Amino acid sequence: MVTREENELLCRVTGDAPMGRMLRQHYWLPAVLSVRVRKGEAPVRVKLFGRNFVAFRGKDGTVGFLDEACPHRGASLALARIDDCSLTCLFHGWKIRADGAVLDVPNEPNNPKEFAKTVKAKAYPTREGAGLIWVWLGEGDAPPAPDFEWMDLPPDQVYAAGIELKANWLQGVEATIDSSHVALLHQSWTATSSTDFGATRVNTEVAYEFEKKPYGFRAAALRTAPDGSCLARVTEFVMPYYGLIAPIFSGPQQDRTAIIAVPIDDENLIQWYIFYNPEKPVDSWRKVQRANQWPMAGGLPGDQSNNWGQNRQIMDAGNSTGFHEIVIEDFVVMVSMGPIVDRSQEYLCSADQAIVRVRRQLLDEVRGFMAGKPPKSGQSETMSYKDIRAVGGRLASASEDWRQIPR
């Protein structure tokens, strides 16, 4: 059980909260869909960790990510004009380059060029990959940007979608790592699937096995089928907010999914989905349905006042939840918990072992950070994020080693 004090340490990310400081300093995060930040068009507001930023693409294609407040008097740079690779604040015409350099201060009467050299707007390193603009919000030298296998795939092999939800970032992480809900929350979808994913509905009891990794851990959810075989779905938890999900079909050439829970503030998050295939173009039908969606799946169909748009008529007709899209089921239950769950009041069972491990890992890492120790990362001289891939498949029996499932 998590105490209320531990829950606060896990959930709070704004201001000087230790978890927020650790995440900002040591990890890159996806901030905005690349297609929303168009060359020469209006800057896009982005809120992360309770702070306001703007993302823009100069007329030369350069991507900039700056604090929203102009360094002069705090006017919003979301209103700014776009020049070559710079923003020009409407208030007094200060011109700020994507790297934060101030190029022009037209209202300064005394040697404006020299004065401009003394001012530095806060700018943040960016990198594009998987249809997203990634940013690092720390101080000093940026760590290497994550080199997951999806980062440099061509557009026909990867796409992204995302949604803002009124829930703490940890609720997003936990929803991703929790495999035991698949056969229950998503039973209407698994019932119509002939894949291994559909077979999860046959046995809702889940046994877990784990393997520690430098970046986090692997969680194997094992279900025994009526014929004695074992269905294994292996989720990868990558510090601090990545979940790599097993494909719905067995085999190395299937489309894959990564889910990333990014904090907007203490009570809101962006849930990013990256759909990719390292071997071939992704499923074209699914891409048409989901690619570059903001908000993903059209957003929640309602709010608490109408049970988030739950349709009891389709429930009466056989739909198990009353929601029209599988990801909406995930989003609704996450939001229904409230903005920050009081985890001290939970009754966990053995199927929650992955949840317990995520919390323990994050608590260990943030406490180490508070003591001056850097947190875990999958990238080093001997380890690359490119080597991490979730897998799934059938085993002859539960005694067979799931670690041997081909990537």
Secondary structure, DSSP 4 states (H G I P E B T S, - for coil): ---HHHHHHHH--STT-HHHHHHHHH--EEEEEGGGS-BTS--EEEEETTEEEEEEE-TTS-EEEEESB-TTT--BGGGPEEETTEEE-TTT--EEETTSBEEE-TT--S-HHHHHHT-B--B--EEEETTEEEE---SSSPPPPP--TTTT--GGGEEEEEEEESS-HHHHHHHHH--TTHHHHTHHHHTT--STTGGGGT----EEEEEEETTEEEEEEEEE-TTS-EEEEEEEEETTTEEEE--SSSSTTS-EEEEEEEEEETTEEEEEEEEE-SSSPPPHHHHHHHTT-SSGGGS-S--GGGGGG--HHHHHTT-SSS-SSHHHHHHHHHHHT-SS--GGG----GGGHHHHHHHHHHHHHHHHHHTTPPPP-S-SSS--GGG---EEEEESSTTS-GGGS--
